[in-house]
Amino acid sequence: MVALRFSRNMAWEMVRTMIRLVRSEAHILRITLAGLCSVLRAGLAVLETKKYISDEVAREGEVEAYLRILTWFSNRWTIGKEYLARAREILGHP
């Protein structure tokens, strides 16, 4: 459990950094596809593993900011639609 907790914290810290850097849909264009995919997928891993551990790594408003960035990303790249659909499924958002 310690390894999972540590991994989730590290992954969400990358998401947190992305949230601070990406302030608009235009910022998405300045970051490489590979970089965005790796960070956004790491965020999904955090959401997917929440059922196994009780710690809460996301601060208030961060999940919403993550979803907003996923939406912007999905407007640009098809894989983003898959990520967004999975995130919404996990979170129970329509």
C-alpha angles and dihedrals in degrees: 000000000000091000092049092048091049093046093049091050092049093047094048091048087061089051090048090053090050090051089055092049102041107066100155142016089260090063089062089069092059095059124074118254090236092052093048093046093051095049095041091048090049088055090052090051089055091051092045094051096047089096090064099052135034100220119113111218099171119083124217112298096009097105089052090049090049090052091048091054090046088053092051090046091050090053088061106034131033094223086063090066089059092048092048093048091050093048091050091048092052093046094042093239120147 
